[in-house]
Amino acid sequence: MAEMTKIERVLAVVDGQQPDRTPVSFWHHFPPDAEHGKPAVDAHLKFLQRFDLDFLKVMNDNPYPARVEVKSAADLKNLPVLKGDEENYARQLDLIRALADELSGQVLLSTTLFNAWTILRRVVTPRTAPGHNPPTLHGPIAPPDQRLAEFLARDRTAVAMAVDAIAASQANFAARCIDAGADGIFLSVRDDWVDTPANGEETYDELVRLGDGQILAAAKDARLNMLHVCGVAKNFDAFADYGVHAINWADRAAGPAIKDVIDRVKPAVCGGVDNLETLPDKTPADVENEVADALHQAGDRPIMISAGCTYAPDRVPEENLLAIVAAARRTA
């Protein structure tokens, strides 16, 4: 098979066709001083060049411009619907424009957006410490989730209004991201924060899922819309039915395994490497074995190789990241 461009390679997998070799990408949060502006542009370009990735997930650690301080459930009713170009939104749009100017025609850019519930968690309990770690899959209830459970118990309507306002705002932002030059959005969702005994086991369907669809609909004409299913999914099949081009999840750390869903997942699968243990703690050979195993699990269906979520860059040896790329290259 003739060598494909990176864009052709990724789009082949999206279309269910065998590429010349398996596309690969992975990502991590950049330091706080590289979250926007020229440092963010430079960090993305350096990272892309160092590992020769087949597509670029544009990171987005700019806080949501809520404009309302939330001290009580009643305050949630005052969250406005934003146009999508306010304050920190504008920072991300500038980053997308700069990267698109540099990389147009070379790689596809899928820019990170968080769904309404993820944003709401940050609104009710703003981040106080700089930087990010990979998300935890298990453990005690986190302060944002405790607070939202209390708000739901006091005023479920107010929480629903906040979710709707944020989803509409994120949809407006998604459309502006595409206009700025992104080839798609990378929407992060998580239902194990939502469907809990305290909140009700169908709260995600009640309050959040329509907003996910609203955000994705705003980017419906894009070429690489991706869904990241974070955490341990309560209803993976519902996410696997979303109208996206590719789906990414922690298939090893959280499940389900690729082999258990490959026959029924509609989007292209993107995953295969454990970000929590294998990447930081094991050897390049272990990483290459996971890549080979992921391809074996997929069978005849082409997939993209990535980590299941972000990884901690201060803990992961570069050799392990290079091993992901090397193993994917050998599929030619």
Kinemage of the C-alpha trace (Angstrom):
@kinemage 1
@onewidth
@group {chain A} dominant
@subgroup {mainchain}
@vectorlist {calphas} color= white
{ca met a 1} P 0.000 0.000 0.000
{ca ala a 2} L 1.264 3.483 -0.850
{ca glu a 3} L 2.236 5.687 2.061
{ca met a 4} L -0.631 7.850 3.241
{ca thr a 5} L -0.519 11.332 4.672
{ca lys a 6} L -1.384 11.646 8.350
{ca ile a 7} L -4.780 13.082 7.476
{ca glu a 8} L -5.514 10.301 4.984
{ca arg a 9} L -4.428 7.700 7.558
{ca val a 10} L -6.778 8.950 10.263
{ca leu a 11} L -9.706 9.450 7.911
{ca ala a 12} L -9.250 5.932 6.541
{ca val a 13} L -9.793 4.503 10.018
{ca val a 14} L -12.777 6.807 10.567
{ca asp a 15} L -14.245 5.405 7.328
{ca gly a 16} L -13.595 1.817 8.437
{ca gln a 17} L -10.829 1.302 5.875
{ca gln a 18} L -7.389 -0.201 6.493
{ca pro a 19} L -4.694 2.506 6.514
{ca asp a 20} L -1.083 2.029 5.429
{ca arg a 21} L -0.277 1.722 9.151
{ca thr a 22} L -2.085 2.269 12.428
{ca pro a 23} L -2.486 5.946 13.376
{ca val a 24} L -1.220 6.906 16.828
{ca ser a 25} L -1.588 9.871 19.162
{ca phe a 26} L -1.549 10.593 22.889
{ca trp a 27} L -1.678 13.673 25.093
{ca his a 28} L -1.022 15.232 28.465
{ca his a 29} L -1.766 18.519 30.203
{ca phe a 30} L 0.912 21.131 29.657
{ca pro a 31} L 2.234 23.229 32.568
{ca pro a 32} L 0.136 26.211 33.743
{ca asp a 33} L 2.484 28.638 31.994
{ca ala a 34} L 1.743 26.912 28.666
{ca glu a 35} L -2.054 26.867 28.823
{ca his a 36} L -2.557 29.762 26.415
{ca gly a 37} L -0.726 32.224 24.184
{ca lys a 38} L 2.547 31.556 22.400
{ca pro a 39} L 3.819 29.156 25.103
{ca ala a 40} L 0.790 26.926 24.463
{ca val a 41} L 1.336 27.044 20.706
{ca asp a 42} L 4.999 26.178 21.107
{ca ala a 43} L 4.260 23.350 23.564
{ca his a 44} L 1.784 21.705 21.179
{ca leu a 45} L 4.083 22.030 18.172
{ca lys a 46} L 7.111 20.692 20.048
{ca phe a 47} L 5.108 17.745 21.361
{ca leu a 48} L 3.693 16.927 17.930
{ca gln a 49} L 7.124 17.085 16.303
{ca arg a 50} L 8.888 15.066 18.984
{ca phe a 51} L 6.565 12.070 18.655
{ca asp a 52} L 5.436 12.503 15.033
{ca leu a 53} L 1.787 11.993 15.987
{ca asp a 54} L -0.903 11.321 13.405
{ca phe a 55} L -3.432 13.773 14.871
{ca leu a 56} L -3.235 16.455 17.528
{ca lys a 57} L -5.549 16.729 20.492
{ca val a 58} L -5.503 20.432 21.322
{ca met a 59} L -5.453 20.721 25.099
{ca asn a 60} L -7.788 23.178 26.814
{ca asp a 61} L -7.138 24.121 30.431
{ca asn a 62} L -8.674 27.583 30.260
{ca pro a 63} L -11.311 27.916 33.009
{ca tyr a 64} L -14.932 28.271 32.002
{ca pro a 65} L -15.941 31.963 32.094
{ca ala a 66} L -18.905 31.421 34.403
{ca arg a 67} L -19.362 35.100 35.396
{ca val a 68} L -21.378 34.013 38.436
{ca glu a 69} L -20.077 32.998 41.832
{ca val a 70} L -21.984 29.947 43.011
{ca lys a 71} L -22.507 29.868 46.774
{ca ser a 72} L -25.878 28.154 46.841
{ca ala a 73} L -28.123 26.051 44.631
{ca ala a 74} L -30.188 29.152 43.866
{ca asp a 75} L -27.139 30.839 42.307
{ca leu a 76} L -27.111 28.171 39.600
{ca lys a 77} L -30.217 29.734 38.073
{ca asn a 78} L -28.180 32.835 37.252
{ca leu a 79} L -25.596 31.188 35.010
{ca pro a 80} L -25.936 32.893 31.611
{ca val a 81} L -25.739 31.317 28.173
{ca leu a 82} L -22.442 32.525 26.708
{ca lys a 83} L -21.693 33.396 23.096
{ca gly a 84} L -18.574 31.230 23.069
{ca asp a 85} L -15.950 33.917 22.546
{ca glu a 86} L -15.747 35.414 26.045
{ca glu a 87} L -12.532 35.704 28.093
{ca asn a 88} L -10.978 32.258 28.394
{ca tyr a 89} L -12.942 30.951 25.432
{ca ala a 90} L -11.094 33.563 23.372
{ca arg a 91} L -7.746 32.214 24.590
{ca gln a 92} L -8.549 28.771 23.247
{ca leu a 93} L -9.834 30.167 19.960
{ca asp a 94} L -6.570 32.070 19.537
{ca leu a 95} L -4.628 28.851 20.192
{ca ile a 96} L -6.665 26.973 17.591
{ca arg a 97} L -6.131 29.702 14.990
{ca ala a 98} L -2.378 29.720 15.573
{ca leu a 99} L -2.101 25.926 15.380
{ca ala a 100} L -4.310 25.790 12.296
{ca asp a 101} L -2.097 28.361 10.602
{ca glu a 102} L 0.971 26.233 11.355
{ca leu a 103} L -0.471 22.780 10.665
{ca ser a 104} L -3.213 23.136 8.061
{ca gly a 105} L -3.003 20.252 5.605
{ca gln a 106} L -0.530 18.325 7.798
{ca val a 107} L -2.527 16.873 10.689
{ca leu a 108} L -6.080 17.021 11.963
{ca leu a 109} L -6.756 19.099 15.071
{ca ser a 110} L -9.384 17.914 17.548
{ca thr a 111} L -9.815 20.504 20.282
{ca thr a 112} L -10.788 19.604 23.829
{ca leu a 113} L -14.217 20.504 25.189
{ca phe a 114} L -15.761 19.318 28.430
{ca asn a 115} L -19.413 18.513 28.747
{ca ala a 116} L -21.802 20.505 30.901
{ca trp a 117} L -21.549 18.394 34.051
{ca thr a 118} L -17.748 18.444 34.018
{ca ile a 119} L -17.833 22.230 33.697
{ca leu a 120} L -20.448 22.512 36.432
{ca arg a 121} L -18.198 20.589 38.835
{ca arg a 122} L -15.518 23.213 38.261
{ca val a 123} L -17.971 26.079 38.628
{ca val a 124} L -19.207 24.946 42.029
{ca thr a 125} L -15.686 24.085 43.276
{ca pro a 126} L -13.111 26.112 41.325
{ca arg a 127} L -9.606 24.772 40.883
{ca thr a 128} L -7.243 26.172 43.507
{ca ala a 129} L -3.960 24.457 42.665
{ca pro a 130} L -2.180 24.840 39.320
{ca gly a 131} L -1.679 21.884 37.038
{ca his a 132} L -3.589 18.679 36.392
{ca asn a 133} L -3.166 15.010 37.166
{ca pro a 134} L -4.751 12.090 35.322
{ca pro a 135} L -8.284 11.573 36.647
{ca thr a 136} L -8.822 9.033 39.385
{ca leu a 137} L -11.090 6.088 38.651
{ca his a 138} L -11.964 5.083 42.205
{ca gly a 139} L -11.877 6.536 45.686
{ca pro a 140} L -13.953 8.653 48.053
{ca ile a 141} L -16.481 11.123 46.717
{ca ala a 142} L -14.747 14.320 45.624
{ca pro a 143} L -15.767 17.761 46.990
{ca pro a 144} L -17.425 18.916 43.725
{ca asp a 145} L -19.526 15.772 43.603
{ca gln a 146} L -20.528 16.111 47.234
{ca arg a 147} L -21.563 19.696 46.653
{ca leu a 148} L -23.570 18.910 43.541
{ca ala a 149} L -25.322 16.069 45.348
{ca glu a 150} L -26.343 18.558 48.024
{ca phe a 151} L -27.543 21.046 45.404
{ca leu a 152} L -29.567 18.352 43.634
{ca ala a 153} L -31.238 17.430 46.904
{ca arg a 154} L -32.126 21.075 47.603
{ca asp a 155} L -33.129 22.314 44.139
{ca arg a 156} L -32.995 19.881 41.245
{ca thr a 157} L -34.522 22.449 38.901
{ca ala a 158} L -31.694 24.905 39.572
{ca val a 159} L -29.083 22.267 38.748
{ca ala a 160} L -30.941 21.390 35.548
{ca met a 161} L -31.026 25.056 34.539
{ca ala a 162} L -27.277 25.357 35.100
{ca val a 163} L -26.550 22.246 33.045
{ca asp a 164} L -28.698 23.547 30.201
{ca ala a 165} L -27.035 26.979 30.231
{ca ile a 166} L -23.545 25.493 30.205
{ca ala a 167} L -24.403 23.008 27.448
{ca ala a 168} L -25.736 25.835 25.280
{ca ser a 169} L -22.604 27.864 25.984
{ca gln a 170} L -20.336 24.939 25.137
{ca ala a 171} L -22.270 24.381 21.921
{ca asn a 172} L -21.701 28.000 20.938
{ca phe a 173} L -18.024 27.580 21.772
{ca ala a 174} L -17.785 24.342 19.767
{ca ala a 175} L -19.094 26.086 16.661
{ca arg a 176} L -16.552 28.878 17.105
{ca cys a 177} L -13.754 26.312 17.499
{ca ile a 178} L -14.590 24.861 14.092
{ca asp a 179} L -14.743 28.339 12.593
{ca ala a 180} L -11.315 29.062 14.115
{ca gly a 181} L -9.755 26.127 12.272
{ca ala a 182} L -10.268 23.016 14.411
{ca asp a 183} L -11.061 19.868 12.438
{ca gly a 184} L -13.330 18.664 15.199
{ca ile a 185} L -13.936 18.607 18.920
{ca phe a 186} L -12.736 16.134 21.543
{ca leu a 187} L -15.663 16.035 23.962
{ca ser a 188} L -14.941 14.655 27.421
{ca val a 189} L -17.873 13.048 29.266
{ca arg a 190} L -18.161 11.085 32.493
{ca asp a 191} L -21.282 9.479 33.925
{ca asp a 192} L -19.944 7.859 37.115
{ca trp a 193} L -19.800 11.335 38.667
{ca val a 194} L -23.495 11.748 37.901
{ca asp a 195} L -25.341 8.436 38.235
{ca thr a 196} L -24.811 7.805 41.933
{ca pro a 197} L -27.086 6.528 44.682
{ca ala a 198} L -27.313 10.056 46.088
{ca asn a 199} L -28.221 11.682 42.760
{ca gly a 200} L -30.265 8.902 41.231
{ca glu a 201} L -29.087 6.193 38.847
{ca glu a 202} L -30.653 7.832 35.768
{ca thr a 203} L -29.562 11.407 36.433
{ca tyr a 204} L -27.257 11.486 33.412
{ca asp a 205} L -30.117 10.682 31.058
{ca glu a 206} L -32.354 13.144 32.872
{ca leu a 207} L -30.035 16.137 32.971
{ca val a 208} L -26.875 15.720 30.896
{ca arg a 209} L -27.169 13.565 27.786
{ca leu a 210} L -29.213 15.982 25.685
{ca gly a 211} L -26.591 18.637 26.332
{ca asp a 212} L -23.875 16.296 25.067
{ca gly a 213} L -25.819 15.979 21.848
{ca gln a 214} L -26.279 19.735 21.628
{ca ile a 215} L -22.524 20.293 21.850
{ca leu a 216} L -21.747 17.639 19.251
{ca ala a 217} L -24.437 18.963 16.918
{ca ala a 218} L -22.685 22.330 16.863
{ca ala a 219} L -19.665 20.608 15.277
{ca lys a 220} L -21.606 18.120 13.135
{ca asp a 221} L -19.908 19.120 9.875
{ca ala a 222} L -16.374 18.641 11.238
{ca arg a 223} L -14.015 15.854 10.131
{ca leu a 224} L -12.740 14.503 13.458
{ca asn a 225} L -15.173 14.715 16.335
{ca met a 226} L -14.000 12.462 19.149
{ca leu a 227} L -15.648 11.369 22.376
{ca his a 228} L -13.592 10.670 25.477
{ca val a 229} L -15.434 8.525 28.001
{ca cys a 230} L -13.673 9.325 31.256
{ca gly a 231} L -13.887 7.329 34.475
{ca val a 232} L -15.615 3.966 34.807
{ca ala a 233} L -18.627 4.256 32.534
{ca lys a 234} L -21.985 3.272 33.975
{ca asn a 235} L -23.568 3.120 30.513
{ca phe a 236} L -20.800 2.695 27.957
{ca asp a 237} L -23.176 1.554 25.229
{ca ala a 238} L -25.055 4.852 25.347
{ca phe a 239} L -21.818 6.725 24.693
{ca ala a 240} L -20.795 4.253 21.982
{ca asp a 241} L -23.962 5.238 20.126
{ca tyr a 242} L -23.058 8.950 19.982
{ca gly a 243} L -22.647 10.483 16.540
{ca val a 244} L -18.868 10.982 16.640
{ca his a 245} L -16.047 9.819 14.408
{ca ala a 246} L -13.983 8.140 17.126
{ca ile a 247} L -14.328 7.098 20.758
{ca asn a 248} L -11.529 6.979 23.336
{ca trp a 249} L -11.683 5.469 26.817
{ca ala a 250} L -9.474 3.743 29.384
{ca asp a 251} L -10.121 0.290 27.971
{ca arg a 252} L -7.491 -1.323 30.211
{ca ala a 253} L -7.817 0.561 33.495
{ca ala a 254} L -11.594 1.081 33.482
{ca gly a 255} L -13.010 -1.182 30.783
{ca pro a 256} L -14.738 -2.423 28.802
{ca ala a 257} L -12.006 -4.225 26.864
{ca ile a 258} L -11.769 -3.466 23.154
{ca lys a 259} L -12.599 -7.074 22.253
{ca asp a 260} L -15.837 -6.903 24.220
{ca val a 261} L -17.258 -3.910 22.325
{ca ile a 262} L -15.508 -3.796 18.951
{ca asp a 263} L -18.448 -5.470 17.176
{ca arg a 264} L -21.045 -2.997 18.421
{ca val a 265} L -19.219 0.336 18.780
{ca lys a 266} L -20.232 2.610 15.926
{ca pro a 267} L -17.368 5.160 16.022
{ca ala a 268} L -13.753 4.269 15.310
{ca val a 269} L -11.948 2.974 18.391
{ca cys a 270} L -9.027 4.971 19.770
{ca gly a 271} L -7.131 3.461 22.704
{ca gly a 272} L -5.215 0.375 23.755
{ca val a 273} L -2.508 1.647 26.129
{ca asp a 274} L -2.884 2.007 29.901
{ca asn a 275} L -2.076 5.565 30.985
{ca leu a 276} L -2.190 4.905 34.740
{ca glu a 277} L 0.188 1.977 35.284
{ca thr a 278} L 1.832 0.755 32.085
{ca leu a 279} L 3.053 4.104 30.813
{ca pro a 280} L 4.571 5.363 34.084
{ca asp a 281} L 5.661 2.104 35.708
{ca lys a 282} L 6.469 -0.516 33.072
{ca thr a 283} L 8.903 -1.009 30.210
{ca pro a 284} L 8.854 -0.158 26.503
{ca ala a 285} L 8.368 -3.857 25.805
{ca asp a 286} L 5.246 -3.841 27.986
{ca val a 287} L 3.934 -0.836 26.076
{ca glu a 288} L 4.583 -2.490 22.715
{ca asn a 289} L 2.816 -5.626 23.920
{ca glu a 290} L -0.277 -3.574 24.794
{ca val a 291} L -0.291 -2.018 21.325
{ca ala a 292} L -0.036 -5.446 19.694
{ca asp a 293} L -2.732 -6.825 21.982
{ca ala a 294} L -5.089 -3.916 21.201
{ca leu a 295} L -4.708 -4.563 17.477
{ca his a 296} L -5.350 -8.259 18.075
{ca gln a 297} L -8.498 -7.467 20.054
{ca ala a 298} L -9.766 -5.263 17.218
{ca gly a 299} L -9.416 -8.087 14.711
{ca asp a 300} L -10.140 -6.990 11.161
{ca arg a 301} L -11.432 -3.601 12.214
{ca pro a 302} L -8.903 -0.739 11.929
{ca ile a 303} L -8.367 1.335 15.074
{ca met a 304} L -6.248 4.229 16.280
{ca ile a 305} L -3.762 3.643 19.091
{ca ser a 306} L -3.626 6.010 22.049
{ca ala a 307} L -3.513 6.023 25.806
{ca gly a 308} L -6.806 5.677 27.643
{ca cys a 309} L -6.602 9.223 28.996
{ca thr a 310} L -4.023 11.835 29.875
{ca tyr a 311} L -0.801 10.692 31.498
{ca ala a 312} L 1.472 12.316 34.073
{ca pro a 313} L 4.423 13.623 32.022
{ca asp a 314} L 6.727 13.822 35.050
{ca arg a 315} L 6.260 10.085 35.674
{ca val a 316} L 6.269 8.621 32.151
{ca pro a 317} L 9.645 7.794 30.561
{ca glu a 318} L 9.963 9.135 27.042
{ca glu a 319} L 11.050 5.679 25.936
{ca asn a 320} L 7.580 4.369 26.731
{ca leu a 321} L 5.951 7.007 24.549
{ca leu a 322} L 8.344 6.290 21.704
{ca ala a 323} L 7.447 2.625 22.087
{ca ile a 324} L 3.797 3.391 21.315
{ca val a 325} L 4.809 5.064 18.077
{ca ala a 326} L 7.296 2.336 17.128
{ca ala a 327} L 4.755 -0.425 17.676
{ca ala a 328} L 2.146 1.366 15.575
{ca arg a 329} L 4.655 2.008 12.806
{ca arg a 330} L 5.391 -1.708 12.572
{ca thr a 331} L 1.817 -2.377 11.478
{ca ala a 332} L 2.631 -1.097 7.989
